[in-house]
């Protein structure tokens, strides 16, 4: 199984980006039953969760992205997305996709994609 993120880049403040995470080699039942999350790691800081979608569909966001970021999924294509609107310079970080399922003993991370927001 491999998670491959894409969609990062350099944007100006208030612009938008959409990150995508493709779960290659993951069977559909694992993807469908898993918890999906996006983490951000800013320079010199610890990796922290910014958006999480539980297997039952319950979604939680970090306070500083509420109202601006949206996590979603496409089961058919086994992809997870992070729509980031009204971006701020403090959103600058490497963003990682994580998909895990305790039922299947699975916990996978992507390699990360850089997002840089200029003021």
LUMDRENLUM-234171 format. One line per 3 residues: number of its first residue (from 0); their letters; for each residue x, y, z of N, C-alpha, C, O. Coordinates in steps of 0.001 Angstrom, whole numbers, always signed. Each point is the difference from the previous one (the first is absolute). Layout:
<rs>
NUM> a> X Y Z X Y Z X Y Z X Y Z | ... $
</rs>
This chain:
<rs>
0> xxx> +841 -1187 +0 -841 +1187 +0 +879 +1240 +0 +1011 +68 +699 | -1413 +897 -1488 +744 +1257 -72 -988 +1153 -59 -962 -28 -768 | +1211 +1041 +1588 -806 +1212 -54 +816 +1071 -712 +1140 +276 +372 $
3> xxx> -1729 +316 -1386 +716 +1002 -782 -791 +1297 +13 -1118 +75 -511 | +1731 +957 +1116 -650 +1307 +46 +393 +830 -1221 +1074 -176 -576 | -1951 +1062 +211 +273 +948 -1077 -822 +1263 +236 -912 +24 +826 $
6> xxx> +1254 +1015 -1565 -780 +1232 +66 +631 +1124 +780 -538 +1106 +34 | +1667 -1363 +594 +660 +1064 +739 +620 +1019 -940 +43 -203 -1214 | +436 +1301 +1784 +626 +1018 -815 +137 +1303 +736 -163 +70 +1218 $
9> xxx> +465 +962 -1975 +171 +1349 +537 -1210 +842 -390 -336 +118 -1179 | -310 +462 +2182 -1144 +866 -255 +148 +1267 +826 +812 +65 +923 | -1600 +929 -1265 -38 +1219 +787 -1116 -95 +1032 -922 -805 -131 $
12> xxx> +1022 +1629 +1141 -1024 +31 +1048 -1385 +210 -618 -159 +743 -969 | -824 -1408 +1546 -1407 +33 -416 -293 -884 -1218 -1159 -137 -390 | +2177 -456 -209 -239 -897 -1119 -320 -1415 +515 +33 -259 +1203 $
15> xxx> -340 -634 -2130 -433 -1357 +356 +906 -1045 -632 +630 +227 -1033 | -589 -1375 +1688 +653 -1191 -538 -852 -1206 +361 -719 -1 +999 | +817 -1026 -1838 -677 -1256 +299 +1027 -1115 -17 +605 -285 -1033 $
18> xxx> -412 -340 +2180 +921 -1124 +91 -754 -1294 -263 -1180 -129 +324 | +1882 -817 -915 -572 -1306 -293 +932 -1086 +519 +1222 +133 -67 | -1805 -1201 +580 +764 -1144 +500 -587 -1250 -629 -1163 -334 +230 $
21> xxx> +1964 -350 -1018 -436 -1216 -672 +544 -1215 +734 +1204 -106 +231 | -2094 -811 +133 +393 -1212 +718 +185 -1122 -1013 -951 -683 -381 | +2180 +513 -37 +309 -1009 -1008 +216 -1348 +663 +747 -114 +971 $
24> xxx> -1410 -910 -1507 +188 -1346 +521 -833 -329 +1227 +137 -1084 +568 | -992 +1995 -156 -846 -233 +1174 -1324 -571 -455 -618 +519 -928 | +168 -1610 +1590 -1279 -565 -386 -1127 +902 +477 +133 +709 +998 $
27> xxx> -1237 -746 -1718 -1077 +953 +240 -568 -112 +1411 -335 +1012 +616 | +227 -2227 -107 -590 -170 +1335 +853 +674 +1072 -533 +555 +960 | +1845 -601 -1121 +879 +674 +958 -168 +1501 -133 -147 +700 +1003 $
30> xxx> +167 -195 -2231 -153 +1436 -197 -1330 +497 +557 -51 +1029 +673 | -1010 -1752 -952 -1329 +444 +403 -158 +26 +1515 -718 +850 +526 | +1367 -1756 +178 -165 -122 +1443 +1056 +753 +794 +26 -77 +1228 $
33> xxx> +826 +788 -1906 +1141 +616 +671 -289 +1422 +472 -944 +656 -442 | +1793 -216 +1351 +57 +1406 +376 +978 +691 -931 +1089 -507 -269 | -1492 +1665 -217 +832 +735 -962 +322 +1363 +595 -861 +653 +589 $
36> xxx> +2089 -239 -747 +401 +1261 +621 +1077 +691 -815 +757 -620 -748 | -725 +1927 +926 +1079 +824 -528 +736 +644 +1175 -611 +535 +926 | +1937 -605 -993 +855 +597 +1006 +839 +1087 -672 +236 -26 -1208 $
39> xxx> +202 +974 +2021 +901 +1043 -485 +1207 +97 +913 -124 -47 +1224 | +1284 +180 -1826 +1236 +178 +775 +707 +1247 -504 +581 +11 -1085 | -642 +1035 +1891 +673 +1241 -346 +1472 -96 +387 +360 -819 +845 $
42> xxx> +485 +1631 -1440 +1435 -43 +320 +250 +167 +1492 -483 +948 +619 | +1236 -1873 -54 +356 +73 +1401 -1098 -372 +971 +157 +157 +1211 | -1282 -654 -1738 -1120 -343 +876 -373 -1467 -155 +409 -666 -951 $
45> xxx> -1193 +182 +1903 -459 -1377 -63 -1132 -146 -1024 -719 +949 -312 | +600 -2144 -180 -1098 -304 -913 -1312 +4 +789 -80 -584 +1081 | -938 +1239 -1621 -1280 +71 +699 -1144 -258 -981 +88 +317 -1187 $
48> xxx> -1153 -894 +1714 -1161 -288 -839 -772 +1284 -263 -229 +789 +917 | -169 -577 -2151 -814 +1168 -340 -1430 -383 -383 -919 +806 +150 | +727 -2028 -641 -1338 -454 -375 -46 -1514 +88 +932 -691 -414 $
51> xxx> -2028 +187 +958 -126 -1448 +161 -1437 -425 -287 -960 +634 +440 | +844 -1732 -1195 -1299 -586 -308 -4 -1416 +542 +753 -850 -475 | -1594 +589 +1469 -83 -1337 +579 -728 -945 -943 -623 +423 -974 $
54> xxx> +714 -1707 +1282 -630 -1005 -858 -1514 +163 -65 -629 -422 -969 | +40 +1037 +2001 -1451 +215 -3 -370 +1329 -643 -1167 +390 -12 | +2166 +300 -521 -254 +1246 -709 +93 +1254 +838 -107 +1107 -527 $
57> xxx> +306 -1262 +1833 +133 +1170 +871 +1304 +724 -339 +1056 -621 -121 | -1147 +1920 -29 +1145 +818 -412 +362 +993 +1092 -870 +613 +620 | +2147 -468 -400 +502 +997 +936 +1122 +798 -650 +772 -515 -809 $
60> xxx> -708 +1775 +1183 +1032 +888 -515 +749 +661 +1151 -556 +219 +1077 | +1822 +93 -1322 +734 +831 +944 -649 +1379 +6 -512 +463 -1019 | +540 +177 +2167 -699 +1287 +135 +455 +1027 -1034 -817 +765 -513 $
63> xxx> +2105 -741 +205 +515 +1048 -867 -324 -202 -1477 +310 +865 -819 | -938 -2009 +460 -392 -201 -1402 -1506 -106 -168 -490 -77 -1127 | -254 +73 +2234 -1460 -116 -82 -580 +1120 -856 +356 +1168 +150 $
66> xxx> -1249 -1550 -1043 -622 +972 -883 +808 +294 -1251 -492 +659 -917 | +1742 -1147 +870 +853 +246 -1170 +388 -1277 -721 +108 -8 -1226 | +104 -1080 +1974 +421 -1272 -583 -1167 -977 +17 -842 +27 +898 $
69> xxx> +809 -895 -1916 -1026 -1033 -80 +639 -1313 -427 +675 -67 -1027 | -891 -978 +1822 +481 -1338 -350 -1144 -764 -655 -1150 +98 +427 | +1478 -854 -1463 -1009 -798 -676 +665 -1249 -567 +1224 -125 +16 $
72> xxx> -2044 -796 -517 +552 -1245 -535 -802 -458 -1194 -1147 +398 -200 | +1774 -1236 -581 -648 -655 -1132 +310 -1480 +137 +1099 -441 -336 | -2061 -327 +828 +243 -1422 +227 +312 -732 -1303 +857 -883 -38 $
75> xxx> -1553 +1255 -1013 +176 -707 -1277 +1440 +103 -491 +575 -967 -501 | -4 +2167 +656 +1370 +207 -466 +1018 -153 +1117 +1202 +144 -224 | -1682 -438 +1429 +866 -161 +1162 +923 +1212 +151 +1225 -118 +47 $
78> xxx> -1857 +1271 +27 +746 +1250 +150 -568 +820 +1149 -1195 -45 +293 | +2073 +786 +342 -375 +928 +1055 +452 +1390 -447 +1072 +157 -586 | -1892 +834 +867 +295 +1355 -446 +24 +968 +1180 -635 -232 +1028 $
81> xxx> +1371 +1304 -1198 -29 +1095 +958 -109 +1299 -792 +960 +435 -637 | -2127 +171 +686 -210 +1288 -635 +385 +1085 +988 -546 +71 +1101 | +1486 +771 -1497 +500 +1044 +891 -312 +1356 -624 +559 +365 -1034 $
84> xxx> -1446 +361 +1668 -396 +1329 -479 +516 +1085 +938 +389 -261 +1139 | -399 +1469 -1647 +405 +1176 +801 +1289 -272 +764 +85 +213 +1209 | +898 -680 -1933 +1225 -435 +667 +772 +1160 +598 -53 +1135 -474 $
87> xxx> +776 -1470 +1538 +789 +968 +741 +1467 -426 -18 +298 -1184 -161 | +611 +2130 +326 +1420 -374 +31 +308 -1062 +1057 +897 -823 -181 | -1638 +847 +1274 +239 -999 +1050 -467 -1405 -387 +252 -952 +740 $
90> xxx> -916 +805 -1862 -356 -1334 -519 +1197 -662 -690 -62 -1178 -350 | +1134 +1919 +156 +1189 -553 -652 +532 -1193 +780 +313 +103 +1186 | -217 -1229 -1870 +410 -1251 +651 +114 -1090 -1055 -408 +174 -1148 $
93> xxx> +968 -1295 +1562 -110 -1222 -796 -1250 -719 +486 -169 -231 +1198 | -694 -117 -2122 -1260 -652 +336 +88 -1492 -326 +427 -406 -1082 | -849 -389 +2063 +65 -1455 -113 -1401 -594 +77 -842 +449 +777 $
96> xxx> +618 -1447 -1584 -1228 -781 +47 +245 -1241 +849 +1064 -616 -70 | -2062 +258 +871 +99 -1213 +827 -1318 -755 -109 -1076 +583 +129 | +1175 -1885 -369 -1177 -863 -54 +263 -1183 +895 +1003 -697 -151 $
99> xxx> -1917 +466 +1097 +196 -1087 +942 -1278 -735 +316 -1088 +576 -18 | +1229 -1852 +306 -1138 -829 +367 +434 -979 +1075 +806 -895 -257 | -1342 +1062 +1472 +342 -927 +1080 -564 -1389 -275 +569 -1006 +423 $
102> xxx> -1680 +961 -1127 -619 -1291 -323 +910 -864 -865 +5 -1226 +113 | +767 +1886 -979 +886 -727 -895 +1471 +139 +394 +886 -489 -701 | -636 +1155 +1823 +1393 +162 +413 +810 +821 -981 +1183 -265 -218 $
105> xxx> -1823 +1262 -373 +656 +800 -1039 +247 +1420 +480 -832 +576 +701 | +1966 -12 -1072 +328 +1386 +322 +1027 +466 -1020 +1167 -386 +62 | -1604 +1213 -995 +860 +413 -1094 +122 +1520 -47 -941 +736 +294 $
108> xxx> +2142 -297 -677 +290 +1428 -172 +488 +252 -1423 +660 -843 -607 | -997 +2006 +98 +563 +432 -1267 +1347 +655 +223 +452 +142 +1136 | +186 +258 -2225 +1337 +566 +69 -11 +1506 +269 +1030 +594 +317 $
111> xxx> -2194 +1 -446 -140 +1430 +277 +60 +851 -1254 +651 -352 -984 | -1341 +1474 +1040 +35 +968 -1095 +127 +1401 +606 -693 +341 +959 | +1576 +450 -1527 +299 +1323 +558 -1056 +1016 -416 -359 +105 -1173 $
114> xxx> -125 +632 +2151 -901 +1121 -256 +660 +1254 +570 +338 +52 +1183 | -163 +942 -2025 +603 +1255 +423 -956 +1137 -330 -426 +157 -1144 | +94 +633 +2160 -918 +1119 -174 +762 +1295 +262 +501 +231 +1101 $
117> xx> -423 +601 -2122 +723 +1271 +146 -971 +1124 +355 -1175 -33 -366 | +1681 +1003 +1069 -857 +1116 +441 -44 +1111 -1033 -671 +1011 +208 $
</rs>
